[in-house]
Structure formats: C-alpha cells, structure tokens
C-alpha cells in the first residue's frame, strides 16, 4: 500500500473534548435559534428558510439547518445529529466540518 492510500484509510484521532465541543456548538445554535423564534416573538425566523422559486430564498439553504418548525422538531433532529455527527467526527474534525457545511 503506498503512502497516498495509507493516508486516505487512516482515521484522524480527535481529542474527546474537541469532538464534544464540535458536536455541541451546532446543537446549541439550533436550540437558541428555536427559543428565540418561539418564545421571544421578536421576528418569525422561519421566513429565512428555503423559499422555492425565488433568488432570495436561496439564502435559506445555509440557514435552514438551524430553523425548525417546533421544539419537538428540534429535539427530533438533535439526537440523530449527535449520533451521526459522532460517527463522522471519528473520521476527523476536518471531515466533520466539511460534511456539516
């Protein structure tokens, strides 16, 4: 096996604290956004989601992962994100960030 193939098959060791932090930050952002959206009634943040057939609606592609329909929807997405994100972060922090983006 040459070095290139060996490098591709190796798994980057990510310190546990770094891995947990990388998983928790997006989850905290999702929950804070949902709390602001549901409880503070300042502005309906769901309007910044994906809006089909509009150029402005394309910005929602980047914002929609943090927007949810309810607290139940946020909770239902938190668990799979933690589990699947944990599996991805085992392959390395860079890969986790790229996959998450």
Biotite code that builds the C-alpha atoms (Angstrom):
import biotite.structure as struc

atoms = struc.array([
    struc.Atom([0.000, 0.000, 0.000], chain_id="A", res_id=1, res_name="UNK", atom_name="CA", element="C"),
    struc.Atom([1.513, 3.352, -0.971], chain_id="A", res_id=2, res_name="UNK", atom_name="CA", element="C"),
    struc.Atom([1.504, 6.428, 1.275], chain_id="A", res_id=3, res_name="UNK", atom_name="CA", element="C"),
    struc.Atom([-1.422, 8.067, -0.533], chain_id="A", res_id=4, res_name="UNK", atom_name="CA", element="C"),
    struc.Atom([-3.721, 5.073, 0.040], chain_id="A", res_id=5, res_name="UNK", atom_name="CA", element="C"),
    struc.Atom([-2.460, 4.673, 3.589], chain_id="A", res_id=6, res_name="UNK", atom_name="CA", element="C"),
    struc.Atom([-3.261, 8.324, 4.350], chain_id="A", res_id=7, res_name="UNK", atom_name="CA", element="C"),
    struc.Atom([-6.798, 8.015, 2.933], chain_id="A", res_id=8, res_name="UNK", atom_name="CA", element="C"),
    struc.Atom([-7.588, 4.964, 5.032], chain_id="A", res_id=9, res_name="UNK", atom_name="CA", element="C"),
    struc.Atom([-6.210, 6.331, 8.297], chain_id="A", res_id=10, res_name="UNK", atom_name="CA", element="C"),
    struc.Atom([-8.543, 7.795, 10.875], chain_id="A", res_id=11, res_name="UNK", atom_name="CA", element="C"),
    struc.Atom([-7.557, 11.086, 12.459], chain_id="A", res_id=12, res_name="UNK", atom_name="CA", element="C"),
    struc.Atom([-7.542, 10.974, 16.245], chain_id="A", res_id=13, res_name="UNK", atom_name="CA", element="C"),
    struc.Atom([-9.721, 13.798, 17.546], chain_id="A", res_id=14, res_name="UNK", atom_name="CA", element="C"),
    struc.Atom([-9.420, 14.645, 21.241], chain_id="A", res_id=15, res_name="UNK", atom_name="CA", element="C"),
    struc.Atom([-12.657, 13.865, 23.086], chain_id="A", res_id=16, res_name="UNK", atom_name="CA", element="C"),
    struc.Atom([-13.084, 17.445, 24.323], chain_id="A", res_id=17, res_name="UNK", atom_name="CA", element="C"),
    struc.Atom([-12.710, 18.799, 20.785], chain_id="A", res_id=18, res_name="UNK", atom_name="CA", element="C"),
    struc.Atom([-15.147, 16.242, 19.384], chain_id="A", res_id=19, res_name="UNK", atom_name="CA", element="C"),
    struc.Atom([-17.788, 17.002, 22.003], chain_id="A", res_id=20, res_name="UNK", atom_name="CA", element="C"),
    struc.Atom([-17.352, 20.751, 21.510], chain_id="A", res_id=21, res_name="UNK", atom_name="CA", element="C"),
    struc.Atom([-17.691, 20.391, 17.724], chain_id="A", res_id=22, res_name="UNK", atom_name="CA", element="C"),
    struc.Atom([-20.921, 18.432, 18.180], chain_id="A", res_id=23, res_name="UNK", atom_name="CA", element="C"),
    struc.Atom([-22.405, 20.654, 20.888], chain_id="A", res_id=24, res_name="UNK", atom_name="CA", element="C"),
    struc.Atom([-21.894, 24.049, 19.208], chain_id="A", res_id=25, res_name="UNK", atom_name="CA", element="C"),
    struc.Atom([-24.294, 23.441, 16.266], chain_id="A", res_id=26, res_name="UNK", atom_name="CA", element="C"),
    struc.Atom([-26.845, 21.863, 18.629], chain_id="A", res_id=27, res_name="UNK", atom_name="CA", element="C"),
    struc.Atom([-26.717, 24.884, 20.938], chain_id="A", res_id=28, res_name="UNK", atom_name="CA", element="C"),
    struc.Atom([-27.144, 27.216, 17.952], chain_id="A", res_id=29, res_name="UNK", atom_name="CA", element="C"),
    struc.Atom([-30.194, 25.215, 16.784], chain_id="A", res_id=30, res_name="UNK", atom_name="CA", element="C"),
    struc.Atom([-31.791, 25.388, 20.233], chain_id="A", res_id=31, res_name="UNK", atom_name="CA", element="C"),
    struc.Atom([-31.024, 29.083, 20.768], chain_id="A", res_id=32, res_name="UNK", atom_name="CA", element="C"),
    struc.Atom([-32.495, 29.945, 17.370], chain_id="A", res_id=33, res_name="UNK", atom_name="CA", element="C"),
    struc.Atom([-35.621, 27.909, 18.148], chain_id="A", res_id=34, res_name="UNK", atom_name="CA", element="C"),
    struc.Atom([-36.007, 29.529, 21.586], chain_id="A", res_id=35, res_name="UNK", atom_name="CA", element="C"),
    struc.Atom([-35.681, 32.978, 20.036], chain_id="A", res_id=36, res_name="UNK", atom_name="CA", element="C"),
    struc.Atom([-38.112, 32.027, 17.268], chain_id="A", res_id=37, res_name="UNK", atom_name="CA", element="C"),
    struc.Atom([-40.783, 30.545, 19.549], chain_id="A", res_id=38, res_name="UNK", atom_name="CA", element="C"),
    struc.Atom([-40.553, 32.404, 22.833], chain_id="A", res_id=39, res_name="UNK", atom_name="CA", element="C"),
    struc.Atom([-39.364, 35.923, 22.171], chain_id="A", res_id=40, res_name="UNK", atom_name="CA", element="C"),
    struc.Atom([-41.804, 36.701, 19.333], chain_id="A", res_id=41, res_name="UNK", atom_name="CA", element="C"),
    struc.Atom([-39.393, 39.347, 18.032], chain_id="A", res_id=42, res_name="UNK", atom_name="CA", element="C"),
    struc.Atom([-39.474, 38.102, 14.457], chain_id="A", res_id=43, res_name="UNK", atom_name="CA", element="C"),
    struc.Atom([-40.596, 34.923, 12.730], chain_id="A", res_id=44, res_name="UNK", atom_name="CA", element="C"),
    struc.Atom([-37.231, 33.399, 11.869], chain_id="A", res_id=45, res_name="UNK", atom_name="CA", element="C"),
    struc.Atom([-38.849, 30.720, 9.728], chain_id="A", res_id=46, res_name="UNK", atom_name="CA", element="C"),
    struc.Atom([-39.204, 33.312, 6.978], chain_id="A", res_id=47, res_name="UNK", atom_name="CA", element="C"),
    struc.Atom([-35.454, 32.923, 6.426], chain_id="A", res_id=48, res_name="UNK", atom_name="CA", element="C"),
    struc.Atom([-35.835, 29.263, 5.427], chain_id="A", res_id=49, res_name="UNK", atom_name="CA", element="C"),
    struc.Atom([-35.764, 27.959, 1.874], chain_id="A", res_id=50, res_name="UNK", atom_name="CA", element="C"),
    struc.Atom([-38.265, 29.753, -0.328], chain_id="A", res_id=51, res_name="UNK", atom_name="CA", element="C"),
    struc.Atom([-38.785, 27.935, -3.622], chain_id="A", res_id=52, res_name="UNK", atom_name="CA", element="C"),
    struc.Atom([-38.608, 29.751, -6.947], chain_id="A", res_id=53, res_name="UNK", atom_name="CA", element="C"),
    struc.Atom([-37.025, 32.903, -5.565], chain_id="A", res_id=54, res_name="UNK", atom_name="CA", element="C"),
    struc.Atom([-33.426, 34.073, -5.631], chain_id="A", res_id=55, res_name="UNK", atom_name="CA", element="C"),
    struc.Atom([-33.740, 35.424, -2.082], chain_id="A", res_id=56, res_name="UNK", atom_name="CA", element="C"),
    struc.Atom([-34.973, 32.016, -0.947], chain_id="A", res_id=57, res_name="UNK", atom_name="CA", element="C"),
    struc.Atom([-31.607, 30.502, -1.834], chain_id="A", res_id=58, res_name="UNK", atom_name="CA", element="C"),
    struc.Atom([-30.096, 32.046, 1.308], chain_id="A", res_id=59, res_name="UNK", atom_name="CA", element="C"),
    struc.Atom([-32.321, 29.654, 3.214], chain_id="A", res_id=60, res_name="UNK", atom_name="CA", element="C"),
    struc.Atom([-30.139, 26.765, 2.083], chain_id="A", res_id=61, res_name="UNK", atom_name="CA", element="C"),
    struc.Atom([-27.495, 27.971, 4.520], chain_id="A", res_id=62, res_name="UNK", atom_name="CA", element="C"),
    struc.Atom([-29.896, 28.990, 7.283], chain_id="A", res_id=63, res_name="UNK", atom_name="CA", element="C"),
    struc.Atom([-32.422, 26.169, 7.186], chain_id="A", res_id=64, res_name="UNK", atom_name="CA", element="C"),
    struc.Atom([-30.334, 23.651, 9.193], chain_id="A", res_id=65, res_name="UNK", atom_name="CA", element="C"),
    struc.Atom([-30.820, 25.935, 12.188], chain_id="A", res_id=66, res_name="UNK", atom_name="CA", element="C"),
    struc.Atom([-34.543, 26.594, 11.623], chain_id="A", res_id=67, res_name="UNK", atom_name="CA", element="C"),
    struc.Atom([-37.149, 24.115, 12.849], chain_id="A", res_id=68, res_name="UNK", atom_name="CA", element="C"),
    struc.Atom([-40.934, 24.018, 12.979], chain_id="A", res_id=69, res_name="UNK", atom_name="CA", element="C"),
    struc.Atom([-41.217, 23.358, 16.720], chain_id="A", res_id=70, res_name="UNK", atom_name="CA", element="C"),
    struc.Atom([-39.374, 22.269, 19.842], chain_id="A", res_id=71, res_name="UNK", atom_name="CA", element="C"),
    struc.Atom([-40.347, 18.668, 19.059], chain_id="A", res_id=72, res_name="UNK", atom_name="CA", element="C"),
    struc.Atom([-38.827, 19.009, 15.577], chain_id="A", res_id=73, res_name="UNK", atom_name="CA", element="C"),
    struc.Atom([-35.623, 20.434, 17.079], chain_id="A", res_id=74, res_name="UNK", atom_name="CA", element="C"),
    struc.Atom([-35.439, 17.612, 19.630], chain_id="A", res_id=75, res_name="UNK", atom_name="CA", element="C"),
    struc.Atom([-36.087, 15.017, 16.931], chain_id="A", res_id=76, res_name="UNK", atom_name="CA", element="C"),
    struc.Atom([-33.166, 16.379, 14.897], chain_id="A", res_id=77, res_name="UNK", atom_name="CA", element="C"),
    struc.Atom([-30.800, 16.787, 17.853], chain_id="A", res_id=78, res_name="UNK", atom_name="CA", element="C"),
    struc.Atom([-30.483, 13.067, 18.596], chain_id="A", res_id=79, res_name="UNK", atom_name="CA", element="C"),
    struc.Atom([-29.666, 11.906, 15.040], chain_id="A", res_id=80, res_name="UNK", atom_name="CA", element="C"),
    struc.Atom([-27.282, 14.843, 14.576], chain_id="A", res_id=81, res_name="UNK", atom_name="CA", element="C"),
    struc.Atom([-25.413, 13.825, 17.732], chain_id="A", res_id=82, res_name="UNK", atom_name="CA", element="C"),
    struc.Atom([-25.232, 10.138, 16.830], chain_id="A", res_id=83, res_name="UNK", atom_name="CA", element="C"),
    struc.Atom([-24.447, 10.508, 13.127], chain_id="A", res_id=84, res_name="UNK", atom_name="CA", element="C"),
    struc.Atom([-22.193, 13.510, 13.742], chain_id="A", res_id=85, res_name="UNK", atom_name="CA", element="C"),
    struc.Atom([-20.318, 11.416, 16.293], chain_id="A", res_id=86, res_name="UNK", atom_name="CA", element="C"),
    struc.Atom([-19.689, 8.752, 13.667], chain_id="A", res_id=87, res_name="UNK", atom_name="CA", element="C"),
    struc.Atom([-18.491, 11.342, 11.154], chain_id="A", res_id=88, res_name="UNK", atom_name="CA", element="C"),
    struc.Atom([-16.184, 13.052, 13.644], chain_id="A", res_id=89, res_name="UNK", atom_name="CA", element="C"),
    struc.Atom([-14.448, 9.703, 14.204], chain_id="A", res_id=90, res_name="UNK", atom_name="CA", element="C"),
    struc.Atom([-13.026, 10.176, 10.693], chain_id="A", res_id=91, res_name="UNK", atom_name="CA", element="C"),
    struc.Atom([-11.604, 13.566, 11.644], chain_id="A", res_id=92, res_name="UNK", atom_name="CA", element="C"),
    struc.Atom([-12.575, 17.088, 12.573], chain_id="A", res_id=93, res_name="UNK", atom_name="CA", element="C"),
    struc.Atom([-11.980, 18.467, 9.068], chain_id="A", res_id=94, res_name="UNK", atom_name="CA", element="C"),
    struc.Atom([-14.276, 15.858, 7.569], chain_id="A", res_id=95, res_name="UNK", atom_name="CA", element="C"),
    struc.Atom([-16.966, 16.615, 10.178], chain_id="A", res_id=96, res_name="UNK", atom_name="CA", element="C"),
    struc.Atom([-16.822, 20.331, 9.399], chain_id="A", res_id=97, res_name="UNK", atom_name="CA", element="C"),
    struc.Atom([-16.972, 19.737, 5.634], chain_id="A", res_id=98, res_name="UNK", atom_name="CA", element="C"),
    struc.Atom([-19.876, 17.297, 5.951], chain_id="A", res_id=99, res_name="UNK", atom_name="CA", element="C"),
    struc.Atom([-21.730, 19.644, 8.280], chain_id="A", res_id=100, res_name="UNK", atom_name="CA", element="C"),
    struc.Atom([-21.288, 22.576, 5.936], chain_id="A", res_id=101, res_name="UNK", atom_name="CA", element="C"),
])
